[in-house]
Structure formats: structure tokens, C-alpha cells
């Protein structure tokens, strides 16, 4: 559930930061409110599940080992290095959110075999595609739509996955497996 909590928070941030013009103010407000409510719902599910399921000592596997650390280090280098390159190439500022979505998506895909959690490859592929679409849009007259395509829609994907798998984990019988997407 902790991965879902992280996914929900980042999903809400993606929506809140990127919901902007050319969308009208009512749509922007609705998107932001719904994103925050969805994240709050995942937080509530996290607390409910954490109370119900106390892991036995030593029962958890280490998800943050060497493979994870290598992927996160590569992600940080790609994120910040890529944003600096985009700025050096005078790409529009909106290109940054597309790059972030692309790199975060690739990070999920890379983590799937390391964690043996193939479900995280699905949002990874979707975020990668949304990032790629934004990178293409950034080179066109539709550059103003990049934050919606690569930012808001990526946030919606993360929030929808977190809410869905959080609900499944909460609804599972105590002691039953509640595996889902781990962000």
C-alpha cells in the first residue's frame, strides 16, 4: 500500500501542477479537487489497511535493494540531465513535463522485473506513451496542450491505479493477498 500512497501523491501533484490553460477555470478547479480527493481517499485506505495488516517480522522482502537504487539513480540523472538539455536546446518549458512523464514511465517499466511486479509495467507504458506524445506535441503549434496530455493524464493514470488497487487491497479478506501496483 505504501507504493500506492506514493503513486497517489505524485498523481495528485501531476494534476494540480499541470491543470491550467488552455483548460477553462471550472475544468481546472474540478480536476484539482477530484485529484486531491482521490489522493486523500488513498491515504485513508492506506491507514485502514496498515491497521488491519501488521506484517510479521522478517516477512517483508527488501524492495529497495541494489536494482532499485540503480534505477532510481538513473532516473534522477535522466530527469535533471534531460531537463537541462531541453533548456540548452531552447525547447518550450512545457516539454519538461513530457520528459518527466516519459522518464517516470520508463522507471516503472524498469522496476517491474526487479520487483517481479509486472502490474507496474502497465502504468509505466501508459506514462511513457503520454510523455512521448507530449514531446511530439511540444514541437508543434499544440504545445499548450502538453501539460494536459503528459501531466494531467499521467496524474489521472497514477491516481486511477492507486485508487483501484487500494480499494482492492482494502476489500481483500484479512490475511489474503492484496498485491497490486507498487509505485
Rosetta constraint file for C-alpha pairs under 8 A:
AtomPair CA 1 CA 5 HARMONIC 6.26 0.50
AtomPair CA 1 CA 46 HARMONIC 5.92 0.50
AtomPair CA 1 CA 49 HARMONIC 7.63 0.50
AtomPair CA 1 CA 166 HARMONIC 6.69 0.50
AtomPair CA 1 CA 169 HARMONIC 7.70 0.50
AtomPair CA 1 CA 182 HARMONIC 7.38 0.50
AtomPair CA 2 CA 6 HARMONIC 6.31 0.50
AtomPair CA 2 CA 46 HARMONIC 7.11 0.50
AtomPair CA 2 CA 182 HARMONIC 7.66 0.50
AtomPair CA 3 CA 7 HARMONIC 6.12 0.50
AtomPair CA 3 CA 181 HARMONIC 7.44 0.50
AtomPair CA 3 CA 182 HARMONIC 4.43 0.50
AtomPair CA 3 CA 183 HARMONIC 4.45 0.50
AtomPair CA 4 CA 8 HARMONIC 6.02 0.50
AtomPair CA 4 CA 42 HARMONIC 7.35 0.50
AtomPair CA 4 CA 161 HARMONIC 7.91 0.50
AtomPair CA 4 CA 162 HARMONIC 4.85 0.50
AtomPair CA 4 CA 163 HARMONIC 7.85 0.50
AtomPair CA 4 CA 165 HARMONIC 7.57 0.50
AtomPair CA 4 CA 166 HARMONIC 6.73 0.50
AtomPair CA 4 CA 181 HARMONIC 6.83 0.50
AtomPair CA 4 CA 182 HARMONIC 5.76 0.50
AtomPair CA 4 CA 183 HARMONIC 5.95 0.50
AtomPair CA 5 CA 9 HARMONIC 6.25 0.50
AtomPair CA 5 CA 39 HARMONIC 7.65 0.50
AtomPair CA 5 CA 42 HARMONIC 6.10 0.50
AtomPair CA 5 CA 43 HARMONIC 6.21 0.50
AtomPair CA 5 CA 46 HARMONIC 6.84 0.50
AtomPair CA 5 CA 162 HARMONIC 7.08 0.50
AtomPair CA 6 CA 10 HARMONIC 6.19 0.50
AtomPair CA 6 CA 183 HARMONIC 6.47 0.50
AtomPair CA 7 CA 11 HARMONIC 5.84 0.50
AtomPair CA 7 CA 158 HARMONIC 5.64 0.50
AtomPair CA 7 CA 159 HARMONIC 6.79 0.50
AtomPair CA 7 CA 162 HARMONIC 6.24 0.50
AtomPair CA 7 CA 182 HARMONIC 7.83 0.50
AtomPair CA 7 CA 183 HARMONIC 5.34 0.50
AtomPair CA 8 CA 12 HARMONIC 6.06 0.50
AtomPair CA 8 CA 38 HARMONIC 7.44 0.50
AtomPair CA 8 CA 39 HARMONIC 5.02 0.50
AtomPair CA 8 CA 42 HARMONIC 6.66 0.50
AtomPair CA 8 CA 158 HARMONIC 6.11 0.50
AtomPair CA 8 CA 159 HARMONIC 4.93 0.50
AtomPair CA 8 CA 162 HARMONIC 5.67 0.50
AtomPair CA 8 CA 163 HARMONIC 7.63 0.50
AtomPair CA 9 CA 13 HARMONIC 6.23 0.50
AtomPair CA 9 CA 39 HARMONIC 5.90 0.50
AtomPair CA 10 CA 14 HARMONIC 6.08 0.50
AtomPair CA 10 CA 155 HARMONIC 7.09 0.50
AtomPair CA 10 CA 158 HARMONIC 7.53 0.50
AtomPair CA 11 CA 15 HARMONIC 6.38 0.50
AtomPair CA 11 CA 35 HARMONIC 7.54 0.50
AtomPair CA 11 CA 39 HARMONIC 7.83 0.50
AtomPair CA 11 CA 154 HARMONIC 7.00 0.50
AtomPair CA 11 CA 155 HARMONIC 3.77 0.50
AtomPair CA 11 CA 156 HARMONIC 6.34 0.50
AtomPair CA 11 CA 157 HARMONIC 7.41 0.50
AtomPair CA 11 CA 158 HARMONIC 4.95 0.50
AtomPair CA 11 CA 159 HARMONIC 5.23 0.50
AtomPair CA 12 CA 16 HARMONIC 6.00 0.50
AtomPair CA 12 CA 32 HARMONIC 7.63 0.50
AtomPair CA 12 CA 35 HARMONIC 5.01 0.50
AtomPair CA 12 CA 36 HARMONIC 5.87 0.50
AtomPair CA 12 CA 38 HARMONIC 7.84 0.50
AtomPair CA 12 CA 39 HARMONIC 6.27 0.50
AtomPair CA 12 CA 155 HARMONIC 6.00 0.50
AtomPair CA 12 CA 156 HARMONIC 7.86 0.50
AtomPair CA 12 CA 159 HARMONIC 6.92 0.50
AtomPair CA 13 CA 17 HARMONIC 5.84 0.50
AtomPair CA 13 CA 155 HARMONIC 7.26 0.50
AtomPair CA 14 CA 18 HARMONIC 5.97 0.50
AtomPair CA 14 CA 151 HARMONIC 5.29 0.50
AtomPair CA 14 CA 152 HARMONIC 5.80 0.50
AtomPair CA 14 CA 154 HARMONIC 6.93 0.50
AtomPair CA 14 CA 155 HARMONIC 4.79 0.50
AtomPair CA 15 CA 19 HARMONIC 5.56 0.50
AtomPair CA 15 CA 31 HARMONIC 6.99 0.50
AtomPair CA 15 CA 32 HARMONIC 6.27 0.50
AtomPair CA 15 CA 35 HARMONIC 6.55 0.50
AtomPair CA 15 CA 151 HARMONIC 6.30 0.50
AtomPair CA 15 CA 152 HARMONIC 4.41 0.50
AtomPair CA 15 CA 153 HARMONIC 7.58 0.50
AtomPair CA 15 CA 154 HARMONIC 7.92 0.50
AtomPair CA 15 CA 155 HARMONIC 5.23 0.50
AtomPair CA 15 CA 156 HARMONIC 7.11 0.50
AtomPair CA 16 CA 31 HARMONIC 7.59 0.50
AtomPair CA 16 CA 32 HARMONIC 5.07 0.50
AtomPair CA 16 CA 35 HARMONIC 7.33 0.50
AtomPair CA 16 CA 152 HARMONIC 7.83 0.50
AtomPair CA 17 CA 151 HARMONIC 8.00 0.50
AtomPair CA 18 CA 147 HARMONIC 5.12 0.50
AtomPair CA 18 CA 148 HARMONIC 6.41 0.50
AtomPair CA 18 CA 151 HARMONIC 5.47 0.50
AtomPair CA 18 CA 152 HARMONIC 5.75 0.50
AtomPair CA 19 CA 23 HARMONIC 7.33 0.50
AtomPair CA 19 CA 28 HARMONIC 5.30 0.50
AtomPair CA 19 CA 31 HARMONIC 6.99 0.50
AtomPair CA 19 CA 32 HARMONIC 7.09 0.50
AtomPair CA 19 CA 147 HARMONIC 7.06 0.50
AtomPair CA 19 CA 148 HARMONIC 6.42 0.50
AtomPair CA 19 CA 151 HARMONIC 7.81 0.50
AtomPair CA 19 CA 152 HARMONIC 6.08 0.50
AtomPair CA 20 CA 24 HARMONIC 7.67 0.50
AtomPair CA 20 CA 25 HARMONIC 7.68 0.50
AtomPair CA 20 CA 28 HARMONIC 5.97 0.50
AtomPair CA 20 CA 147 HARMONIC 7.74 0.50
AtomPair CA 20 CA 148 HARMONIC 7.84 0.50
AtomPair CA 21 CA 25 HARMONIC 7.86 0.50
AtomPair CA 21 CA 144 HARMONIC 7.55 0.50
AtomPair CA 22 CA 144 HARMONIC 6.66 0.50
AtomPair CA 22 CA 145 HARMONIC 7.04 0.50
AtomPair CA 23 CA 27 HARMONIC 6.33 0.50
AtomPair CA 23 CA 28 HARMONIC 6.31 0.50
AtomPair CA 24 CA 28 HARMONIC 6.27 0.50
AtomPair CA 25 CA 29 HARMONIC 6.06 0.50
AtomPair CA 26 CA 30 HARMONIC 6.14 0.50
AtomPair CA 27 CA 31 HARMONIC 6.05 0.50
AtomPair CA 28 CA 32 HARMONIC 6.20 0.50
AtomPair CA 29 CA 33 HARMONIC 6.10 0.50
AtomPair CA 30 CA 34 HARMONIC 6.01 0.50
AtomPair CA 31 CA 35 HARMONIC 6.03 0.50
AtomPair CA 32 CA 36 HARMONIC 6.20 0.50
AtomPair CA 33 CA 37 HARMONIC 6.13 0.50
AtomPair CA 34 CA 38 HARMONIC 6.03 0.50
AtomPair CA 35 CA 39 HARMONIC 6.20 0.50
AtomPair CA 35 CA 156 HARMONIC 7.58 0.50
AtomPair CA 35 CA 159 HARMONIC 7.27 0.50
AtomPair CA 36 CA 40 HARMONIC 6.06 0.50
AtomPair CA 37 CA 41 HARMONIC 6.06 0.50
AtomPair CA 38 CA 42 HARMONIC 6.39 0.50
AtomPair CA 38 CA 159 HARMONIC 6.61 0.50
AtomPair CA 38 CA 163 HARMONIC 6.84 0.50
AtomPair CA 39 CA 43 HARMONIC 6.29 0.50
AtomPair CA 39 CA 159 HARMONIC 6.90 0.50
AtomPair CA 39 CA 163 HARMONIC 7.91 0.50
AtomPair CA 40 CA 44 HARMONIC 6.23 0.50
AtomPair CA 41 CA 45 HARMONIC 6.19 0.50
AtomPair CA 41 CA 163 HARMONIC 7.33 0.50
AtomPair CA 42 CA 46 HARMONIC 5.95 0.50
AtomPair CA 42 CA 162 HARMONIC 6.80 0.50
AtomPair CA 42 CA 163 HARMONIC 5.86 0.50
AtomPair CA 42 CA 166 HARMONIC 6.36 0.50
AtomPair CA 43 CA 47 HARMONIC 6.35 0.50
AtomPair CA 44 CA 48 HARMONIC 6.23 0.50
AtomPair CA 45 CA 49 HARMONIC 5.95 0.50
AtomPair CA 45 CA 166 HARMONIC 6.31 0.50
AtomPair CA 45 CA 167 HARMONIC 7.11 0.50
AtomPair CA 45 CA 170 HARMONIC 6.43 0.50
AtomPair CA 46 CA 50 HARMONIC 5.90 0.50
AtomPair CA 46 CA 166 HARMONIC 7.38 0.50
AtomPair CA 47 CA 51 HARMONIC 6.21 0.50
AtomPair CA 48 CA 52 HARMONIC 6.39 0.50
AtomPair CA 48 CA 170 HARMONIC 7.32 0.50
AtomPair CA 49 CA 53 HARMONIC 5.93 0.50
AtomPair CA 49 CA 169 HARMONIC 7.35 0.50
AtomPair CA 49 CA 170 HARMONIC 5.83 0.50
AtomPair CA 50 CA 54 HARMONIC 6.49 0.50
AtomPair CA 52 CA 174 HARMONIC 7.07 0.50
AtomPair CA 53 CA 174 HARMONIC 7.08 0.50
AtomPair CA 53 CA 175 HARMONIC 7.43 0.50
AtomPair CA 55 CA 59 HARMONIC 6.43 0.50
AtomPair CA 55 CA 60 HARMONIC 7.13 0.50
AtomPair CA 56 CA 60 HARMONIC 7.76 0.50
AtomPair CA 63 CA 68 HARMONIC 7.09 0.50
AtomPair CA 63 CA 115 HARMONIC 6.45 0.50
AtomPair CA 64 CA 68 HARMONIC 5.29 0.50
AtomPair CA 64 CA 69 HARMONIC 6.66 0.50
AtomPair CA 65 CA 69 HARMONIC 6.31 0.50
AtomPair CA 66 CA 70 HARMONIC 6.16 0.50
AtomPair CA 67 CA 71 HARMONIC 6.28 0.50
AtomPair CA 67 CA 111 HARMONIC 7.99 0.50
AtomPair CA 67 CA 114 HARMONIC 6.19 0.50
AtomPair CA 68 CA 72 HARMONIC 6.15 0.50
AtomPair CA 68 CA 111 HARMONIC 6.87 0.50
AtomPair CA 68 CA 114 HARMONIC 7.12 0.50
AtomPair CA 69 CA 73 HARMONIC 6.02 0.50
AtomPair CA 70 CA 74 HARMONIC 6.17 0.50
AtomPair CA 71 CA 75 HARMONIC 6.05 0.50
AtomPair CA 71 CA 107 HARMONIC 6.71 0.50
AtomPair CA 71 CA 110 HARMONIC 7.09 0.50
AtomPair CA 71 CA 111 HARMONIC 7.24 0.50
AtomPair CA 72 CA 76 HARMONIC 6.18 0.50
AtomPair CA 72 CA 107 HARMONIC 7.53 0.50
AtomPair CA 73 CA 77 HARMONIC 6.31 0.50
AtomPair CA 74 CA 78 HARMONIC 6.02 0.50
AtomPair CA 75 CA 79 HARMONIC 5.91 0.50
AtomPair CA 75 CA 103 HARMONIC 6.59 0.50
AtomPair CA 75 CA 104 HARMONIC 7.41 0.50
AtomPair CA 75 CA 107 HARMONIC 6.57 0.50
AtomPair CA 76 CA 80 HARMONIC 6.12 0.50
AtomPair CA 77 CA 81 HARMONIC 5.49 0.50
AtomPair CA 77 CA 82 HARMONIC 7.80 0.50
AtomPair CA 78 CA 82 HARMONIC 5.38 0.50
AtomPair CA 78 CA 103 HARMONIC 7.05 0.50
AtomPair CA 79 CA 83 HARMONIC 6.19 0.50
AtomPair CA 79 CA 99 HARMONIC 7.29 0.50
AtomPair CA 79 CA 100 HARMONIC 6.25 0.50
AtomPair CA 79 CA 103 HARMONIC 6.59 0.50
AtomPair CA 80 CA 84 HARMONIC 6.22 0.50
AtomPair CA 81 CA 85 HARMONIC 6.20 0.50
AtomPair CA 82 CA 86 HARMONIC 6.09 0.50
AtomPair CA 82 CA 99 HARMONIC 7.29 0.50
AtomPair CA 83 CA 87 HARMONIC 6.24 0.50
AtomPair CA 83 CA 96 HARMONIC 5.98 0.50
AtomPair CA 83 CA 99 HARMONIC 7.36 0.50
AtomPair CA 84 CA 88 HARMONIC 6.15 0.50
AtomPair CA 85 CA 89 HARMONIC 6.10 0.50
AtomPair CA 86 CA 90 HARMONIC 6.29 0.50
AtomPair CA 86 CA 91 HARMONIC 5.33 0.50
AtomPair CA 86 CA 95 HARMONIC 7.50 0.50
AtomPair CA 86 CA 96 HARMONIC 7.44 0.50
AtomPair CA 87 CA 91 HARMONIC 5.85 0.50
AtomPair CA 87 CA 92 HARMONIC 7.84 0.50
AtomPair CA 87 CA 93 HARMONIC 7.69 0.50
AtomPair CA 91 CA 95 HARMONIC 6.53 0.50
AtomPair CA 91 CA 138 HARMONIC 7.86 0.50
AtomPair CA 92 CA 96 HARMONIC 7.97 0.50
AtomPair CA 92 CA 138 HARMONIC 6.82 0.50
AtomPair CA 92 CA 143 HARMONIC 7.80 0.50
AtomPair CA 94 CA 98 HARMONIC 7.14 0.50
AtomPair CA 94 CA 138 HARMONIC 6.82 0.50
AtomPair CA 94 CA 143 HARMONIC 6.90 0.50
AtomPair CA 94 CA 144 HARMONIC 7.27 0.50
AtomPair CA 94 CA 146 HARMONIC 6.04 0.50
AtomPair CA 94 CA 147 HARMONIC 6.33 0.50
AtomPair CA 95 CA 99 HARMONIC 6.29 0.50
AtomPair CA 95 CA 134 HARMONIC 6.91 0.50
AtomPair CA 95 CA 135 HARMONIC 5.97 0.50
AtomPair CA 95 CA 138 HARMONIC 5.70 0.50
AtomPair CA 95 CA 146 HARMONIC 7.11 0.50
AtomPair CA 96 CA 100 HARMONIC 6.18 0.50
AtomPair CA 97 CA 101 HARMONIC 6.15 0.50
AtomPair CA 97 CA 131 HARMONIC 7.59 0.50
AtomPair CA 97 CA 134 HARMONIC 7.91 0.50
AtomPair CA 97 CA 146 HARMONIC 7.50 0.50
AtomPair CA 97 CA 147 HARMONIC 6.37 0.50
AtomPair CA 97 CA 150 HARMONIC 6.26 0.50
AtomPair CA 97 CA 151 HARMONIC 6.02 0.50
AtomPair CA 98 CA 102 HARMONIC 6.12 0.50
AtomPair CA 98 CA 130 HARMONIC 7.30 0.50
AtomPair CA 98 CA 131 HARMONIC 4.28 0.50
AtomPair CA 98 CA 132 HARMONIC 6.74 0.50
AtomPair CA 98 CA 133 HARMONIC 7.64 0.50
AtomPair CA 98 CA 134 HARMONIC 4.85 0.50
AtomPair CA 98 CA 135 HARMONIC 5.56 0.50
AtomPair CA 98 CA 146 HARMONIC 6.76 0.50
AtomPair CA 98 CA 147 HARMONIC 7.43 0.50
AtomPair CA 98 CA 150 HARMONIC 5.04 0.50
AtomPair CA 98 CA 151 HARMONIC 7.06 0.50
AtomPair CA 99 CA 103 HARMONIC 6.14 0.50
AtomPair CA 99 CA 131 HARMONIC 5.93 0.50
AtomPair CA 99 CA 132 HARMONIC 7.72 0.50
AtomPair CA 99 CA 134 HARMONIC 7.97 0.50
AtomPair CA 99 CA 135 HARMONIC 6.96 0.50
AtomPair CA 100 CA 104 HARMONIC 6.01 0.50
AtomPair CA 100 CA 131 HARMONIC 7.18 0.50
AtomPair CA 101 CA 105 HARMONIC 6.01 0.50
AtomPair CA 101 CA 127 HARMONIC 5.58 0.50
AtomPair CA 101 CA 128 HARMONIC 6.27 0.50
AtomPair CA 101 CA 130 HARMONIC 6.87 0.50
AtomPair CA 101 CA 131 HARMONIC 4.71 0.50
AtomPair CA 101 CA 150 HARMONIC 6.04 0.50
AtomPair CA 101 CA 151 HARMONIC 6.93 0.50
AtomPair CA 101 CA 154 HARMONIC 6.75 0.50
AtomPair CA 102 CA 106 HARMONIC 6.30 0.50
AtomPair CA 102 CA 127 HARMONIC 6.06 0.50
AtomPair CA 102 CA 128 HARMONIC 4.24 0.50
AtomPair CA 102 CA 129 HARMONIC 7.04 0.50
AtomPair CA 102 CA 130 HARMONIC 7.05 0.50
AtomPair CA 102 CA 131 HARMONIC 4.14 0.50
AtomPair CA 102 CA 132 HARMONIC 6.17 0.50
AtomPair CA 103 CA 107 HARMONIC 6.11 0.50
AtomPair CA 103 CA 128 HARMONIC 6.97 0.50
AtomPair CA 103 CA 131 HARMONIC 7.88 0.50
AtomPair CA 104 CA 108 HARMONIC 6.49 0.50
AtomPair CA 104 CA 124 HARMONIC 7.22 0.50
AtomPair CA 104 CA 127 HARMONIC 7.07 0.50
AtomPair CA 104 CA 128 HARMONIC 7.33 0.50
AtomPair CA 105 CA 109 HARMONIC 6.49 0.50
AtomPair CA 105 CA 123 HARMONIC 6.94 0.50
AtomPair CA 105 CA 124 HARMONIC 3.90 0.50
AtomPair CA 105 CA 125 HARMONIC 6.00 0.50
AtomPair CA 105 CA 126 HARMONIC 7.06 0.50
AtomPair CA 105 CA 127 HARMONIC 4.59 0.50
AtomPair CA 105 CA 128 HARMONIC 4.43 0.50
AtomPair CA 105 CA 131 HARMONIC 7.93 0.50
AtomPair CA 106 CA 110 HARMONIC 6.12 0.50
AtomPair CA 106 CA 124 HARMONIC 5.94 0.50
AtomPair CA 106 CA 125 HARMONIC 7.27 0.50
AtomPair CA 106 CA 127 HARMONIC 7.96 0.50
AtomPair CA 106 CA 128 HARMONIC 6.04 0.50
AtomPair CA 107 CA 111 HARMONIC 6.12 0.50
AtomPair CA 107 CA 124 HARMONIC 7.11 0.50
AtomPair CA 108 CA 112 HARMONIC 6.25 0.50
AtomPair CA 108 CA 120 HARMONIC 5.81 0.50
AtomPair CA 108 CA 121 HARMONIC 5.71 0.50
AtomPair CA 108 CA 123 HARMONIC 7.36 0.50
AtomPair CA 108 CA 124 HARMONIC 4.70 0.50
AtomPair CA 108 CA 183 HARMONIC 7.22 0.50
AtomPair CA 109 CA 113 HARMONIC 7.85 0.50
AtomPair CA 109 CA 120 HARMONIC 6.82 0.50
AtomPair CA 109 CA 121 HARMONIC 4.56 0.50
AtomPair CA 109 CA 122 HARMONIC 7.84 0.50
AtomPair CA 109 CA 124 HARMONIC 5.18 0.50
AtomPair CA 109 CA 125 HARMONIC 6.83 0.50
AtomPair CA 110 CA 114 HARMONIC 7.15 0.50
AtomPair CA 110 CA 121 HARMONIC 7.93 0.50
AtomPair CA 111 CA 115 HARMONIC 5.91 0.50
AtomPair CA 111 CA 116 HARMONIC 7.96 0.50
AtomPair CA 111 CA 117 HARMONIC 7.91 0.50
AtomPair CA 111 CA 120 HARMONIC 7.70 0.50
AtomPair CA 111 CA 121 HARMONIC 7.91 0.50
AtomPair CA 112 CA 116 HARMONIC 5.52 0.50
AtomPair CA 112 CA 117 HARMONIC 5.03 0.50
AtomPair CA 112 CA 118 HARMONIC 4.97 0.50
AtomPair CA 112 CA 119 HARMONIC 7.32 0.50
AtomPair CA 112 CA 120 HARMONIC 5.85 0.50
AtomPair CA 112 CA 121 HARMONIC 5.74 0.50
AtomPair CA 113 CA 117 HARMONIC 6.71 0.50
AtomPair CA 113 CA 118 HARMONIC 6.81 0.50
AtomPair CA 117 CA 121 HARMONIC 7.95 0.50
AtomPair CA 117 CA 181 HARMONIC 7.35 0.50
AtomPair CA 117 CA 182 HARMONIC 7.54 0.50
AtomPair CA 118 CA 122 HARMONIC 7.69 0.50
AtomPair CA 119 CA 123 HARMONIC 7.87 0.50
AtomPair CA 119 CA 180 HARMONIC 6.87 0.50
AtomPair CA 119 CA 181 HARMONIC 5.45 0.50
AtomPair CA 119 CA 182 HARMONIC 7.98 0.50
AtomPair CA 120 CA 124 HARMONIC 6.22 0.50
AtomPair CA 120 CA 181 HARMONIC 5.16 0.50
AtomPair CA 120 CA 182 HARMONIC 6.24 0.50
AtomPair CA 120 CA 183 HARMONIC 6.92 0.50
AtomPair CA 121 CA 125 HARMONIC 6.02 0.50
AtomPair CA 122 CA 126 HARMONIC 6.40 0.50
AtomPair CA 123 CA 127 HARMONIC 5.95 0.50
AtomPair CA 123 CA 157 HARMONIC 6.70 0.50
AtomPair CA 123 CA 158 HARMONIC 7.06 0.50
AtomPair CA 123 CA 161 HARMONIC 7.70 0.50
AtomPair CA 124 CA 128 HARMONIC 6.01 0.50
AtomPair CA 125 CA 129 HARMONIC 6.13 0.50
AtomPair CA 126 CA 130 HARMONIC 6.14 0.50
AtomPair CA 126 CA 154 HARMONIC 7.76 0.50
AtomPair CA 126 CA 157 HARMONIC 7.76 0.50
AtomPair CA 127 CA 131 HARMONIC 5.97 0.50
AtomPair CA 127 CA 150 HARMONIC 7.58 0.50
AtomPair CA 127 CA 154 HARMONIC 5.63 0.50
AtomPair CA 127 CA 157 HARMONIC 7.71 0.50
AtomPair CA 128 CA 132 HARMONIC 6.11 0.50
AtomPair CA 129 CA 133 HARMONIC 6.02 0.50
AtomPair CA 130 CA 134 HARMONIC 6.18 0.50
AtomPair CA 130 CA 149 HARMONIC 6.24 0.50
AtomPair CA 130 CA 150 HARMONIC 4.99 0.50
AtomPair CA 130 CA 153 HARMONIC 7.52 0.50
AtomPair CA 130 CA 154 HARMONIC 6.80 0.50
AtomPair CA 131 CA 135 HARMONIC 6.24 0.50
AtomPair CA 131 CA 149 HARMONIC 7.87 0.50
AtomPair CA 131 CA 150 HARMONIC 5.10 0.50
AtomPair CA 132 CA 136 HARMONIC 6.32 0.50
AtomPair CA 133 CA 137 HARMONIC 6.14 0.50
AtomPair CA 133 CA 149 HARMONIC 7.39 0.50
AtomPair CA 133 CA 150 HARMONIC 7.24 0.50
AtomPair CA 134 CA 138 HARMONIC 5.94 0.50
AtomPair CA 134 CA 146 HARMONIC 4.90 0.50
AtomPair CA 134 CA 147 HARMONIC 7.73 0.50
AtomPair CA 134 CA 149 HARMONIC 6.19 0.50
AtomPair CA 134 CA 150 HARMONIC 5.37 0.50
AtomPair CA 135 CA 139 HARMONIC 6.97 0.50
AtomPair CA 135 CA 146 HARMONIC 7.73 0.50
AtomPair CA 136 CA 140 HARMONIC 7.20 0.50
AtomPair CA 137 CA 141 HARMONIC 7.58 0.50
AtomPair CA 137 CA 142 HARMONIC 5.77 0.50
AtomPair CA 137 CA 143 HARMONIC 5.43 0.50
AtomPair CA 137 CA 145 HARMONIC 7.50 0.50
AtomPair CA 137 CA 146 HARMONIC 6.27 0.50
AtomPair CA 138 CA 142 HARMONIC 6.87 0.50
AtomPair CA 138 CA 143 HARMONIC 4.38 0.50
AtomPair CA 138 CA 144 HARMONIC 7.88 0.50
AtomPair CA 138 CA 146 HARMONIC 6.39 0.50
AtomPair CA 139 CA 143 HARMONIC 6.77 0.50
AtomPair CA 142 CA 146 HARMONIC 7.47 0.50
AtomPair CA 145 CA 149 HARMONIC 6.27 0.50
AtomPair CA 146 CA 150 HARMONIC 5.67 0.50
AtomPair CA 146 CA 151 HARMONIC 7.29 0.50
AtomPair CA 147 CA 151 HARMONIC 4.74 0.50
AtomPair CA 147 CA 152 HARMONIC 6.42 0.50
AtomPair CA 148 CA 152 HARMONIC 4.73 0.50
AtomPair CA 148 CA 153 HARMONIC 6.22 0.50
AtomPair CA 149 CA 153 HARMONIC 5.44 0.50
AtomPair CA 149 CA 154 HARMONIC 7.43 0.50
AtomPair CA 150 CA 154 HARMONIC 5.75 0.50
AtomPair CA 151 CA 155 HARMONIC 6.14 0.50
AtomPair CA 152 CA 156 HARMONIC 6.17 0.50
AtomPair CA 153 CA 157 HARMONIC 6.21 0.50
AtomPair CA 154 CA 158 HARMONIC 6.33 0.50
AtomPair CA 155 CA 159 HARMONIC 6.04 0.50
AtomPair CA 156 CA 160 HARMONIC 5.83 0.50
AtomPair CA 157 CA 161 HARMONIC 6.10 0.50
AtomPair CA 158 CA 162 HARMONIC 6.06 0.50
AtomPair CA 159 CA 163 HARMONIC 5.97 0.50
AtomPair CA 160 CA 164 HARMONIC 5.95 0.50
AtomPair CA 161 CA 165 HARMONIC 6.00 0.50
AtomPair CA 161 CA 181 HARMONIC 7.09 0.50
AtomPair CA 162 CA 166 HARMONIC 5.65 0.50
AtomPair CA 162 CA 181 HARMONIC 7.30 0.50
AtomPair CA 163 CA 167 HARMONIC 5.91 0.50
AtomPair CA 164 CA 168 HARMONIC 6.30 0.50
AtomPair CA 165 CA 169 HARMONIC 6.06 0.50
AtomPair CA 165 CA 179 HARMONIC 7.92 0.50
AtomPair CA 165 CA 180 HARMONIC 5.40 0.50
AtomPair CA 165 CA 181 HARMONIC 6.54 0.50
AtomPair CA 166 CA 170 HARMONIC 6.10 0.50
AtomPair CA 166 CA 180 HARMONIC 7.82 0.50
AtomPair CA 167 CA 171 HARMONIC 5.96 0.50
AtomPair CA 168 CA 172 HARMONIC 6.04 0.50
AtomPair CA 168 CA 178 HARMONIC 6.79 0.50
AtomPair CA 169 CA 177 HARMONIC 7.87 0.50
AtomPair CA 169 CA 178 HARMONIC 4.46 0.50
AtomPair CA 169 CA 179 HARMONIC 7.01 0.50
AtomPair CA 169 CA 180 HARMONIC 7.55 0.50
AtomPair CA 170 CA 178 HARMONIC 7.78 0.50
AtomPair CA 172 CA 176 HARMONIC 6.17 0.50
AtomPair CA 172 CA 177 HARMONIC 7.26 0.50
AtomPair CA 172 CA 178 HARMONIC 6.15 0.50
